[in-house]
Amino acid sequence: MAGAASAASGVPGQRLEPAELRALVQEAQQGDALALDELLTVLMPYVGRVCAPIALQDAPDAAQEAMIAIVRHLHQLKAPEALFGWARAIAAREAVRFATRASGRTRHTAAAEPAEEPDLRDDELAADIRNVLERLPPDHRAVLTLRHVEGLDEQSVSEILDLPLGTVRSRLFRARQGFRTAWGTGEG
């Protein structure tokens, strides 16, 4: 039943029926290399989408580390229908880890990077939003992404990031304030 709800919610990258996804996860957990490859093919775009707004320029590395963690710990997943939520939690934590580590060493180069990629599908608004997000700390990007991009409630964000609910609420409040302030002082 939970798998049906997951499929109905339009989880990106999920092209399988719940029963097919369950079978694929179980086969991968039992060591079937082809099943694991297919499972990773289904998961990679979703993991990348979770990592991108949090880890920014380090998103590919964060996504790769998240995929490695998923493979290493797949045997621990008890409910195959929870695969996408479980993968989201791993991806968000890896993205925060990479972004936090990178924020000290690349603070100046990160601001210059979006100007080098204007030929991609980004319109002016998307570039402005990315610019504002880059000015926020990684922990603020994480709560904003999980709450407003992924559409999770605060309790779910709390569980994914392994933080008390009050901490999530205060970070979300500060992140929204920071976003509004940065948006108002933007160069766009």
Protein Blocks (a to p, Z undefined) as FASTA:
>chain_A
ZZmmmmmnopghiabdfklmmmmmmmmmnopaklmmmmmmmmmmmmmmmmmmmnmmmmmm
mmmmmmmmmmmmmmmpmblmlmmmmmmmmmmmmmmmmmmmmmmmmmmmmmmmmmmmmmmm
bdfklmmmmmmmmmpcfklmmmmmmmmmnopafklmmmmnopafklmmmmmmmmmmmmmm
mmmmpcZZ
